[in-house]
Amino acid sequence: MEKLAGLLQTGDWKGEKHVPVIHVPESVGADEKFELGISIGDEISHPNTLEHHIVWIKVFFKPDSVKFPVEVADFNFSANGEYDVYTDYVGKTELALKESGTFYALSYCNIHGLWENSQRLEVK
């Protein structure tokens, strides 16, 4: 049986328009609020048409001391040109963490499938 992990695609977000880009500082203080930003197409724009678009981006955080990640954000992009209405592939939220860990982001393109990226964050 094929595993979902085998279907996840990666790439350099500067050269691939499907990879989610995670915007967080390199480090923060414990319990310090910071902004998490997520986007697609920072360097190369992804199409935003009814026929070809990003459907969603999900973001997870895995603290170093635990086995499984926690879902911290879920952004759905529903307007893809219907009646000339468009949703930009950008999401933002605020977080506070107690320990260091890694963010994982997944994006889904209706034509090209699942894409992933990760970003480490140190909590001091």
C-alpha positions as CSV (number, residue, x, y, z in Angstrom):
1,M,0.0,0.0,0.0
2,E,1.3,3.4,-0.9
3,K,1.8,5.8,2.0
4,L,0.8,9.5,1.9
5,A,4.4,10.5,2.7
6,G,5.4,9.1,-0.7
7,L,3.0,11.5,-2.4
8,L,4.4,14.7,-0.8
9,Q,6.5,16.8,-3.1
10,T,9.2,19.3,-2.0
11,G,11.3,21.9,-3.7
12,D,13.1,25.1,-3.2
13,W,10.4,27.7,-2.7
14,K,12.4,30.2,-4.6
15,G,12.2,28.0,-7.7
16,E,8.9,26.2,-7.3
17,K,5.6,27.9,-7.1
18,H,3.7,25.2,-5.1
19,V,5.9,25.0,-2.0
20,P,4.4,26.7,1.1
21,V,6.7,29.4,2.5
22,I,6.8,29.6,6.3
23,H,7.5,33.1,7.7
24,V,8.6,32.9,11.4
25,P,11.5,34.5,13.2
26,E,14.6,32.4,13.8
27,S,14.1,32.6,17.6
28,V,11.6,33.9,20.1
29,G,11.4,34.1,23.9
30,A,9.3,31.5,25.8
31,D,5.7,32.6,25.8
32,E,6.5,35.6,23.6
33,K,3.8,36.2,21.0
34,F,5.0,36.2,17.4
35,E,3.5,36.2,13.9
36,L,3.4,33.1,11.8
37,G,2.9,33.8,8.1
38,I,2.4,31.3,5.4
39,S,2.3,31.9,1.6
40,I,2.6,30.4,-1.8
41,G,4.5,32.1,-4.7
42,D,6.8,34.5,-2.9
43,E,9.3,34.2,-5.8
44,I,7.1,32.7,-8.6
45,S,3.4,33.3,-8.6
46,H,1.1,30.3,-8.7
47,P,-2.0,30.5,-11.0
48,N,-5.3,31.4,-9.4
49,T,-7.9,30.3,-11.8
50,L,-10.9,28.0,-11.5
51,E,-9.0,25.4,-13.5
52,H,-5.7,25.7,-11.5
53,H,-5.3,26.9,-8.0
54,I,-4.1,26.3,-4.4
55,V,-7.0,24.9,-2.4
56,W,-5.5,25.0,1.1
57,I,-2.5,25.3,3.3
58,K,-2.2,23.6,6.7
59,V,0.5,24.4,9.3
60,F,1.7,22.1,12.1
61,F,4.2,22.6,14.9
62,K,6.1,19.8,16.6
63,P,7.7,20.7,19.9
64,D,11.0,18.9,20.4
65,S,9.8,17.1,23.5
66,V,6.7,15.4,21.9
67,K,6.2,12.7,19.3
68,F,3.4,14.3,17.3
69,P,2.8,17.7,15.8
70,V,-0.1,20.0,16.7
71,E,-2.1,21.7,13.9
72,V,-1.8,25.4,14.4
73,A,-3.4,26.9,11.3
74,D,-5.6,25.9,8.4
75,F,-6.2,28.3,5.5
76,N,-8.7,27.6,2.7
77,F,-8.7,29.6,-0.5
78,S,-12.2,29.4,-2.0
79,A,-12.3,32.4,-4.4
80,N,-10.3,31.4,-7.6
81,G,-11.8,33.7,-10.3
82,E,-15.5,33.0,-10.0
83,Y,-17.1,36.4,-10.9
84,D,-13.6,37.9,-10.9
85,V,-13.1,37.3,-7.2
86,Y,-9.7,36.0,-6.0
87,T,-8.3,34.9,-2.7
88,D,-4.5,35.5,-2.3
89,Y,-2.5,32.6,-1.0
90,V,-1.5,34.2,2.3
91,G,-2.4,33.4,5.9
92,K,-1.3,34.9,9.2
93,T,-1.8,34.1,12.9
94,E,-0.1,34.7,16.2
95,L,1.4,32.1,18.4
96,A,3.3,31.7,21.7
97,L,5.4,28.7,22.4
98,K,7.2,27.3,25.4
99,E,9.9,25.3,23.6
100,S,11.8,25.0,20.4
101,G,10.5,22.8,17.5
102,T,9.7,22.6,13.9
103,F,6.9,24.0,11.8
104,Y,5.6,21.8,8.9
105,A,3.4,23.2,6.2
106,L,1.4,21.4,3.6
107,S,-0.3,22.9,0.5
108,Y,-2.6,21.3,-2.0
109,C,-2.8,22.3,-5.7
110,N,-5.9,21.0,-7.5
111,I,-3.7,19.8,-10.4
112,H,-0.2,19.1,-8.9
113,G,-1.1,17.6,-5.5
114,L,0.5,17.9,-2.1
115,W,3.6,20.0,-1.3
116,E,5.5,20.3,1.9
117,N,8.1,22.5,3.6
118,S,9.5,22.9,7.2
119,Q,11.1,25.6,9.3
120,R,12.9,25.3,12.6
121,L,12.2,27.8,15.4
122,E,14.3,28.2,18.6
123,V,12.7,29.2,21.8
124,K,15.1,30.9,24.3
